[in-house]
Amino acid sequence: MKTALILGVSGQDGTYLAQLLLNKNYKVWGSSRDHESKDFTNLKRLKIEQDVRLLSLNGNDFRSVISGFKKSRPDEIYNLSGQSSVGLSFDYPVETFESNLIATINLLEAIRIVNPRTRFYHAGSSEAFGNTASPANEATPYRPQSPYSAAKAAAHYAVSNYREAYQMHASTGILFNHESPLRGTRFVTKKIIRGAVAIARGEQKKLILGNLKVERDWGWAPEYVEAMWRMLQAKKADDYVVATGRSHSLLQFVKESFGLLGLDWRRHVVVSPALYRPTDLLKSSGNPSKINKRLGWSAKTGFKQIVQRMIQAELES
């Protein structure tokens, strides 16, 4: 039986990854900064809370990382923690860098010191590419346009450095946008889904949004955690773009969401320049051919199906 430690187990990806690993007969540890005060709503929602061993771990504190490492004794570590909101990163740039870069270096150092054979997955981000005129692949240069994407780019380079310098099995998954009913409320996709359903129920009149022209490559989160796992099963560590290869605008997401509920989005959605970010990516799309060929992973769930599943889950909640 393998043992895995998931940092950020309470989030969307951490919860689906925990479920996947439990189904593969792993012993799963999950961490948060203070697990005794955390609600772990997502783990409860998937009915796996009792199956995940919980511990407190602060990635910014090296002693805490070492302590968590020694307690869980993992064969695999999945680093999914850190401040993950692009919008919030403009308000909290220091916290964003500390939780995404310093925490990653602490984890890599802990592996190097305690057990160099431990395999490490780092959650990168497509945001680091900046605008993509054509679908980005692993060789596309990074051009970050937010504190969040800059921190993710720096952490990616740290992982690459440790892999090369110490022959560690450390990989970065450069994930493009991926959604599910477990998506946090601060993300715009969840805001749209929740707002559309509330309007359909008569509980809300208007939905205020920012730039609807931005385009994103949206995938299905439960499939993307499978890609993470496959990276750590590979004989050789490497970095992989995880994407569908198809982009859609936020306006399309809005139209699809309201249309599924029989609503005309133009009667309910208000665009406010106040919600525009200081800098925002106009188009983001990925080329997943490397992971398709080498690891046999590909996205199966289409854009319309993703929106439909999220609407259905919101109606049932």
C-alpha positions as CSV (number, residue, x, y, z in Angstrom):
1,M,0.0,0.0,0.0
2,K,1.4,3.4,-1.0
3,T,1.1,6.4,1.2
4,A,0.3,9.9,-0.2
5,L,0.3,13.3,1.4
6,I,-2.0,15.9,-0.1
7,L,-1.4,19.6,0.8
8,G,-4.5,21.5,0.1
9,V,-6.8,18.4,0.6
10,S,-9.8,20.6,1.4
11,G,-9.9,22.3,-2.0
12,Q,-11.6,21.1,-5.2
13,D,-8.5,19.3,-6.6
14,G,-7.4,17.9,-3.2
15,T,-10.7,16.4,-2.5
16,Y,-11.0,14.7,-5.9
17,L,-7.4,13.5,-5.7
18,A,-8.0,12.0,-2.3
19,Q,-11.0,10.1,-3.6
20,L,-9.0,8.9,-6.6
21,L,-6.1,7.7,-4.4
22,L,-8.4,6.0,-1.9
23,N,-10.0,4.1,-4.8
24,K,-6.5,3.0,-5.7
25,N,-6.0,1.6,-2.2
26,Y,-3.6,4.4,-1.0
27,K,-3.2,5.4,2.5
28,V,-4.1,9.1,2.2
29,W,-2.9,11.9,4.5
30,G,-4.3,15.4,4.0
31,S,-3.1,18.7,5.5
32,S,-4.3,22.2,6.3
33,R,-2.7,24.8,8.5
34,D,-5.0,23.9,11.4
35,H,-6.9,20.7,10.6
36,E,-8.8,20.8,13.9
37,S,-10.5,24.1,13.0
38,K,-11.1,23.3,9.3
39,D,-14.6,22.2,8.3
40,F,-13.5,20.0,5.3
41,T,-16.9,20.4,3.6
42,N,-15.7,19.0,0.3
43,L,-14.4,15.8,1.9
44,K,-17.8,15.4,3.7
45,R,-19.6,16.0,0.4
46,L,-17.8,13.1,-1.2
47,K,-18.2,11.0,2.0
48,I,-14.5,10.4,2.4
49,E,-13.7,12.5,5.4
50,Q,-13.3,9.5,7.7
51,D,-10.9,7.8,5.2
52,V,-8.4,10.6,5.0
53,R,-5.9,11.0,7.8
54,L,-5.6,14.7,8.7
55,L,-2.7,16.7,10.0
56,S,-1.8,20.3,10.5
57,L,1.0,21.6,8.3
58,N,2.1,25.2,7.5
59,G,4.1,25.1,4.3
60,N,5.8,28.4,5.1
61,D,7.2,26.9,8.3
62,F,10.1,24.5,7.6
63,R,9.8,22.8,11.0
64,S,6.1,22.2,10.4
65,V,6.9,20.7,7.0
66,I,9.5,18.4,8.4
67,S,7.1,17.3,11.2
68,G,4.3,16.6,8.8
69,F,6.7,14.7,6.5
70,K,8.0,12.5,9.3
71,K,4.4,11.8,10.7
72,S,2.9,10.8,7.3
73,R,6.0,9.1,5.8
74,P,4.6,9.6,2.2
75,D,5.7,7.8,-0.9
76,E,4.1,10.6,-2.9
77,I,3.5,14.3,-2.1
78,Y,1.0,16.4,-4.0
79,N,1.4,20.1,-3.4
80,L,-2.0,21.7,-4.2
81,S,-1.9,24.3,-1.5
82,G,-1.3,28.0,-1.6
83,Q,-3.3,31.2,-2.3
84,S,-4.9,30.4,-5.6
85,S,-7.0,33.4,-6.6
86,V,-5.6,35.6,-9.3
87,G,-7.8,38.5,-8.2
88,L,-6.8,38.2,-4.6
89,S,-3.1,38.0,-5.5
90,F,-3.2,41.7,-6.4
91,D,-4.4,42.6,-2.9
92,Y,-2.1,40.0,-1.1
93,P,1.0,39.7,-3.2
94,V,3.4,38.7,-0.3
95,E,1.0,36.0,1.0
96,T,0.7,34.7,-2.5
97,F,4.4,34.4,-3.0
98,E,5.0,32.9,0.4
99,S,2.3,30.3,0.1
100,N,3.2,29.3,-3.5
101,L,7.0,29.7,-3.7
102,I,8.4,29.5,-0.2
103,A,6.2,26.6,0.7
104,T,7.2,24.7,-2.4
105,I,10.9,25.2,-1.6
106,N,10.3,24.0,1.9
107,L,8.7,20.8,0.6
108,L,11.5,20.1,-1.8
109,E,14.1,20.7,0.9
110,A,12.2,18.3,3.2
111,I,12.2,15.6,0.6
112,R,15.9,16.1,-0.1
113,I,16.8,15.9,3.6
114,V,14.4,13.2,4.9
115,N,13.7,10.9,1.9
116,P,14.9,11.8,-1.6
117,R,13.0,8.8,-3.1
118,T,9.7,10.5,-2.3
119,R,7.9,11.5,-5.5
120,F,6.7,15.1,-5.7
121,Y,3.9,16.7,-7.7
122,H,3.6,20.5,-7.9
123,A,0.5,22.3,-9.1
124,G,1.6,24.8,-11.6
125,S,-0.7,27.1,-13.5
126,S,-1.5,28.1,-17.0
127,E,-1.7,31.7,-15.8
128,A,2.1,31.8,-15.9
129,F,2.0,31.8,-19.7
130,G,0.1,35.0,-19.9
131,N,-1.9,35.6,-23.1
132,T,-1.6,32.6,-25.6
133,A,-2.0,33.6,-29.2
134,S,-1.7,29.9,-30.0
135,P,-2.2,26.9,-27.6
136,A,0.7,26.8,-25.1
137,N,2.9,23.8,-24.7
138,E,5.7,23.0,-22.3
139,A,8.2,25.0,-24.4
140,T,6.1,28.2,-24.4
141,P,7.9,31.0,-22.5
142,Y,6.3,32.2,-19.3
143,R,4.9,35.8,-19.3
144,P,3.1,36.1,-16.0
145,Q,0.7,39.1,-15.6
146,S,-0.3,38.8,-11.9
147,P,1.4,38.2,-8.6
148,Y,-0.2,34.7,-8.5
149,S,1.1,33.7,-12.0
150,A,4.6,35.1,-11.1
151,A,4.7,33.1,-8.0
152,K,3.6,29.9,-9.8
153,A,6.3,30.5,-12.5
154,A,9.0,30.9,-9.9
155,A,7.8,27.8,-8.0
156,H,7.9,25.8,-11.3
157,Y,11.5,26.8,-11.9
158,A,12.4,25.7,-8.3
159,V,10.9,22.3,-8.9
160,S,12.9,22.0,-12.2
161,N,16.1,23.0,-10.4
162,Y,15.7,20.4,-7.6
163,R,14.8,17.7,-10.2
164,E,18.0,18.4,-12.1
165,A,20.3,19.2,-9.2
166,Y,19.3,16.3,-6.9
167,Q,17.8,13.8,-9.4
168,M,14.5,14.0,-7.6
169,H,11.3,12.7,-9.1
170,A,9.6,16.1,-9.1
171,S,7.0,17.1,-11.7
172,T,4.9,20.2,-12.4
173,G,1.5,19.9,-13.9
174,I,0.7,23.1,-15.8
175,L,-3.0,22.9,-15.4
176,F,-5.4,25.1,-17.4
177,N,-8.8,26.0,-15.9
178,H,-10.8,23.1,-14.6
179,E,-14.2,23.1,-12.9
180,S,-16.6,21.0,-10.9
181,P,-19.4,21.4,-8.4
182,L,-16.7,21.6,-5.7
183,R,-15.2,24.8,-7.2
184,G,-14.8,27.6,-4.5
185,T,-17.3,30.5,-4.4
186,R,-14.6,33.1,-5.1
187,F,-14.1,31.7,-8.7
188,V,-16.1,33.4,-11.4
189,T,-17.5,30.1,-12.8
190,K,-19.0,29.2,-9.5
191,K,-20.3,32.8,-9.1
192,I,-22.1,32.5,-12.5
193,I,-23.6,29.0,-11.7
194,R,-24.8,30.1,-8.3
195,G,-26.1,33.4,-9.6
196,A,-28.0,31.9,-12.5
197,V,-29.7,29.3,-10.3
198,A,-30.6,31.9,-7.7
199,I,-32.1,34.1,-10.4
200,A,-34.1,31.1,-11.8
201,R,-35.4,30.5,-8.3
202,G,-36.4,34.2,-7.8
203,E,-33.9,34.6,-5.0
204,Q,-31.7,37.1,-6.9
205,K,-32.4,39.7,-9.6
206,K,-29.0,40.6,-11.1
207,L,-25.6,39.1,-11.5
208,I,-22.7,41.5,-11.7
209,L,-19.6,40.3,-13.6
210,G,-16.4,41.7,-15.1
211,N,-14.9,41.2,-18.5
212,L,-17.0,38.7,-20.5
213,K,-14.6,38.6,-23.5
214,V,-11.8,36.6,-21.8
215,E,-11.4,33.1,-23.1
216,R,-10.3,30.1,-21.1
217,D,-9.6,26.4,-21.7
218,W,-12.0,24.7,-19.3
219,G,-11.8,21.1,-18.3
220,W,-13.4,18.7,-15.8
221,A,-11.5,18.6,-12.4
222,P,-12.0,14.9,-11.6
223,E,-10.2,14.1,-14.8
224,Y,-7.3,16.5,-14.1
225,V,-6.4,14.8,-10.8
226,E,-5.9,11.6,-12.8
227,A,-3.3,13.5,-14.8
228,M,-1.5,14.4,-11.5
229,W,-1.4,10.8,-10.4
230,R,-0.1,9.6,-13.8
231,M,2.8,12.0,-13.6
232,L,4.0,10.4,-10.4
233,Q,3.7,6.9,-11.8
234,A,5.9,7.7,-14.8
235,K,9.5,6.3,-14.7
236,K,10.9,9.7,-15.3
237,A,9.7,13.0,-13.8
238,D,8.8,15.8,-16.2
239,D,6.5,18.8,-16.7
240,Y,3.2,18.5,-18.5
241,V,0.5,20.9,-19.8
242,V,-2.9,19.6,-18.8
243,A,-5.7,21.0,-20.9
244,T,-8.5,20.2,-23.4
245,G,-7.0,22.1,-26.3
246,R,-10.3,24.1,-26.8
247,S,-11.1,27.5,-25.4
248,H,-14.4,29.3,-24.8
249,S,-15.2,32.8,-23.7
250,L,-16.7,33.8,-20.3
251,L,-19.7,35.1,-22.3
252,Q,-20.2,31.6,-23.7
253,F,-20.1,30.2,-20.1
254,V,-22.8,32.8,-19.1
255,K,-25.0,32.0,-22.1
256,E,-24.8,28.3,-21.6
257,S,-25.5,28.6,-17.8
258,F,-28.6,30.8,-18.2
259,G,-29.8,29.0,-21.3
260,L,-29.9,25.6,-19.4
261,L,-32.3,27.3,-17.0
262,G,-34.5,28.9,-19.7
263,L,-33.3,32.4,-19.0
264,D,-32.1,35.2,-21.3
265,W,-28.8,36.2,-19.8
266,R,-29.1,39.8,-21.2
267,R,-32.0,40.5,-18.9
268,H,-30.0,39.6,-15.7
269,V,-26.3,40.1,-16.2
270,V,-24.6,43.5,-15.6
271,V,-21.0,44.1,-16.7
272,S,-19.1,46.3,-14.3
273,P,-15.7,47.7,-15.1
274,A,-15.0,47.8,-11.4
275,L,-14.6,44.0,-11.5
276,Y,-12.0,44.1,-14.2
277,R,-8.5,43.1,-12.9
278,P,-5.5,45.4,-13.2
279,T,-4.2,43.0,-15.8
280,D,-6.1,40.1,-17.2
281,L,-5.5,37.4,-19.8
282,L,-7.7,37.8,-22.8
283,K,-7.1,34.3,-24.1
284,S,-5.7,31.2,-22.5
285,S,-5.5,27.9,-24.3
286,G,-3.3,24.8,-23.9
287,N,-1.8,22.1,-26.1
288,P,-1.9,18.7,-24.2
289,S,-0.2,16.6,-26.9
290,K,2.8,15.7,-24.7
291,I,0.7,14.2,-21.9
292,N,-1.6,12.6,-24.5
293,K,1.3,10.8,-26.0
294,R,3.6,10.0,-23.1
295,L,1.1,9.3,-20.3
296,G,-2.0,8.4,-22.2
297,W,-4.1,11.1,-20.6
298,S,-6.7,13.2,-22.4
299,A,-9.7,15.2,-21.4
300,K,-13.0,13.5,-22.0
301,T,-15.7,16.0,-20.7
302,G,-16.7,18.8,-23.1
303,F,-17.5,22.4,-22.2
304,K,-21.3,22.1,-22.4
305,Q,-21.3,19.0,-20.3
306,I,-19.2,20.7,-17.6
307,V,-21.6,23.6,-17.4
308,Q,-24.6,21.2,-17.3
309,R,-23.1,19.2,-14.5
310,M,-22.4,22.3,-12.4
311,I,-25.9,23.6,-12.9
312,Q,-27.4,20.3,-12.0
313,A,-25.4,20.0,-8.9
314,E,-26.3,23.5,-7.8
315,L,-30.0,22.8,-8.4
316,E,-29.7,19.7,-6.2
317,S,-27.8,21.5,-3.4
